[in-house]
Amino acid sequence: MSKLIITLPDGKTLEAEPGSSIGDVVKSIGMGLFRDSLAAVWNGKEVDLSYQPAESGTLKVITSKSPEALEIIRHSTAHLMAHAVTELFPGTQLTIGPVIENGFFYDFDSQHAFTPEDFAAIEKRMSELASQDIPVVRSEMSRLDAIKHYQDPAHFEPYKVELMEGWDSDSVSFYTQGTFSDLCRGPHVPSTGKLKHFKLLSVAGAYWRGDVKRPMLQRVYATAFRTKEELEAHLFQLEEAKRRDHRRLGRELDYFHMDENSPGMIFWHARGWKLYSNLVDYLRSKLDRNGYREVRTPEVVDIGLYTKSGHVTNYSANMFLTESENRKYVIKPMNCPCHVEIFKQGLKSFRDLPLRVAEFGKCHRNELAGTMHGLMRVRGFTQDDAHIFCTEDQVADEVAAFCGMLWDVYADFGFTDIIVKLADRPPQRVGSDEAWDKAEAALHEACKKAGIAYEMNSGDGAFYGPKLEFTLRDSLGRHWQCGTIQVDYNLPSLLGAEYVGSDSGRHAPVMLHRAIFGSLERFIGILIEHFAGDLPFWINPQQVRILPVSEKYLEAARALEARVRDAGYSCETDSRNEKIGFKIREGEKDKVPYLFIMGEKEVESGEISVRRRKVGDLGTFTLDAILEKFKFESSNRGRAEEPAETPK
């Protein structure tokens, strides 16, 4: 048999004997490279170092520094964790252990209730297994034999059996390290000694296959990194994220609370609702200047409308349903069908287009209890929703104009690092391929017009059209997908929307679904965590707090409060009979941007002693001077820099 020809990334070639493993080939290149190798890419497919190629091909070695390394390390560490757990807690049954963003998890069915107190013992055993540098060996078995193997009482793993019964492959692969073996397609590191930097993070409940009717499992979350420094940096970021957790800060700042009387819904307190209202007012002014018409649609709608639109077929599991007088209704999960109904009122001409319809629309979606998370994922939320009805010729211009508006809004909050992805047609969709071709081409053209660089997110479009997705990067480097614009050639036709074209014929408009915040609730949660609760002055729900030194100056403080409010700023007076030091500390704790001190000196001089949060005493100002400073901060928003000199 002739030798194999191996082509390396730099174009160089080398020969290998038939039956050689990828590891053998890497050794022939250099032992240093071999020691740092984790796996390889053979003819475009990731494989283990033990893989034996049957023919010539291309080889790329995956070392600890390769982009692909982290996922392999984490997947292998998930097996290491399962190995330790099954040794420490005999009888534990295995399910799945996938890699997720920033780590991995493994779902266990165990009689032992895992707690964070168990983590030290599990990590210790993982470290012991890693230090033994146990070889990780891949093997294959026919799927039917593997099912029999796991049905055997000596190796009983019912969840693995269920998984394999749903597969149509003839064979399956296993990875074995010492006494532990797990079903997996791989690839994995060659030995446990490659796994050194890991940490168990938390435990939560998770239904098997996400089905509330199936067993509740215990999901242990963990992470792993290539180096100790990377792991420590990540753990520091997690601690910082805990400090910034919007749920904790929301309670401390008296913004909102969640209540079991209404799971997944928000109880907004006065300060939180003021913040919410500030965002609505801000965005409403942007909508007005960009030619949008604000509307309001019902929250309870006949199910027939959502059946015609295709949402019942594609989205019914997430809908709240109700009945009245033998009619079935939907608690509105999205606004788009209702906006089409508004468009249909009265005959529209091509001269009326584009028609931009906006709504701060309250929606409800039946999210699973285990998936809800503070403001970030709720059942009741408000979208900053809008739909643009336009002609085909107007699509690219309207998308480009929206992108400009979105960029402007994000910059006002200090977000300038925006990732854009273009998601094209999914497998399950409505409409013709011709319509999808037009919609996708329009998005590509719009990005070109707007000068926007984007990544492809293939197959992840909405069922009715392709979309652009806009992802923010926060102060901790985390990514949040917020804004979107979707090109829809289908929904208007399904619901009978038409306009009279320049040819006097009837045509269905193209519908652009768009949002900037995504949902008010989630965006507020992002802002709280991004700013660690220190919200910018211009949107802060409590911009100024006046601190009278004693009750003697309370009346003067109230008069000053009225003048600040009349100027359009949020202001309150701390009227408690407490010492001024205490009031200052409370103002700092409540993250109030400006504190005004009111005492004898201030009353006599007519000036104000001003403190800025995190800065301290700024000195004394006339009211007009400090209001001018406020005006500057408010008008410049997230792009504000302090003026060179602040008038006194």
Sequence and secondary structure as in RCSB ss.txt:
>XXXX:A:sequence
MSKLIITLPDGKTLEAEPGSSIGDVVKSIGMGLFRDSLAAVWNGKEVDLSYQPAESGTLKVITSKSPEALEIIRH
STAHLMAHAVTELFPGTQLTIGPVIENGFFYDFDSQHAFTPEDFAAIEKRMSELASQDIPVVRSEMSRLDAIKHY
QDPAHFEPYKVELMEGWDSDSVSFYTQGTFSDLCRGPHVPSTGKLKHFKLLSVAGAYWRGDVKRPMLQRVYATAF
RTKEELEAHLFQLEEAKRRDHRRLGRELDYFHMDENSPGMIFWHARGWKLYSNLVDYLRSKLDRNGYREVRTPEV
VDIGLYTKSGHVTNYSANMFLTESENRKYVIKPMNCPCHVEIFKQGLKSFRDLPLRVAEFGKCHRNELAGTMHGL
MRVRGFTQDDAHIFCTEDQVADEVAAFCGMLWDVYADFGFTDIIVKLADRPPQRVGSDEAWDKAEAALHEACKKA
GIAYEMNSGDGAFYGPKLEFTLRDSLGRHWQCGTIQVDYNLPSLLGAEYVGSDSGRHAPVMLHRAIFGSLERFIG
ILIEHFAGDLPFWINPQQVRILPVSEKYLEAARALEARVRDAGYSCETDSRNEKIGFKIREGEKDKVPYLFIMGE
KEVESGEISVRRRKVGDLGTFTLDAILEKFKFESSNRGRAEEPAETPK
>XXXX:A:secstr
   EEEE TTS EEEE TT  HHHHHHHH HHHHHTEEEEEETTEEE TT   SS EEEEEEETTSTTHHHHHHH
HHHHHHHHHHHHHSTT EE    EETTEEEEEEE SS   GGGHHHHHHHHHHHHHTT B EEEEEEHHHHHHHH
HSGGG  HHHHHHHHT   SEEEEEEETTEEEE      SBGGG  EEEEEEEEEEEGGG TTS EEEEEEEEEE
SSHHHHHHHHHHHHHHHHT HHHHHHHTT EE  TTSTT  EE HHHHHHHHHHHHHHHHHHHHTTEEE    SE
EEHHHHHHTTHHHHHGGG EEEEETTEEEEE S SHHHHHHHHTSS EEGGG SEEEEEEEEEE    GGG BTT
TB SEEEEEEEEEEE GGGHHHHHHHHHHHHHHHHHHTT   EEEEEE   SS  S HHHHHHHHHHHHHHHHHH
T   EE TT SBTTB EEEEEEE TTS EEEEEEEEEESSHHHHTT  EE TTS EE  EEEEEESSS HHHHHH
HHHHHTTT   TTT S  EEEEESSGGGHHHHHHHHHHHHHTT  EEE  SS  HHHHHHHHHHTT SEEEEESH
HHHHHS EEEEETTTEEEEEE HHHHHHHHHHHHHHGGG    SS   
